[in-house]
Amino acid sequence: MESGAGKHWTEEEVKALLSVWSEKNIRKQLHGTLRNKGIFIYIAKRLQELGVCRDWKQCRAKYKNLKYEYRTVKYAHNSGDVTKSMKFFHDLDAILRYEPVTQLAAEENGRCPATETQPNTSPTADSAQ
């Protein structure tokens, strides 16, 4: 399946993104990281292994949109408006509810295991764009 910049994400593609995003090491790296191009390059490669052809920019855009939509619905629910909903709300709730509170939580024993498998996440690699 070919997916261009203007193509909508299919339900299967979103499910694949959510499955990669739900991995503990990915969640830890994404939380609080400003320069995250390397993480999304890794996510795009993982999605390719699952048969989803999206580049890192598309993955980052979809991640941001899903997160924004989730927070909008969550805020509405907390305000008493239960009419707002979204398709993958429960999946996202399971992923985002466990975000670490501090950066120290992601660096158990002084290192993050996800960083060891992710050589392209250094700020210098991201600044080179």
Rosetta blueprint (number, residue, H / E / L):
1 M L
2 E L
3 S L
4 G L
5 A L
6 G L
7 K L
8 H L
9 W L
10 T L
11 E H
12 E H
13 E H
14 V H
15 K H
16 A H
17 L H
18 L H
19 S H
20 V H
21 W H
22 S L
23 E L
24 K H
25 N H
26 I H
27 R H
28 K H
29 Q H
30 L H
31 H L
32 G L
33 T L
34 L L
35 R L
36 N L
37 K H
38 G H
39 I H
40 F H
41 I H
42 Y H
43 I H
44 A H
45 K H
46 R H
47 L H
48 Q H
49 E H
50 L L
51 G L
52 V L
53 C L
54 R L
55 D L
56 W H
57 K H
58 Q H
59 C H
60 R H
61 A H
62 K H
63 Y H
64 K H
65 N H
66 L H
67 K H
68 Y H
69 E H
70 Y H
71 R H
72 T H
73 V H
74 K H
75 Y H
76 A H
77 H H
78 N H
79 S L
80 G L
81 D L
82 V L
83 T L
84 K L
85 S L
86 M L
87 K L
88 F L
89 F H
90 H H
91 D H
92 L H
93 D H
94 A H
95 I H
96 L H
97 R L
98 Y L
99 E L
100 P L
101 V L
102 T L
103 Q H
104 L H
105 A H
106 A H
107 E L
108 E H
109 N H
110 G H
111 R L
112 C L
113 P H
114 A H
115 T H
116 E H
117 T L
118 Q L
119 P H
120 N H
121 T H
122 S L
123 P H
124 T H
125 A H
126 D H
127 S H
128 A L
129 Q L
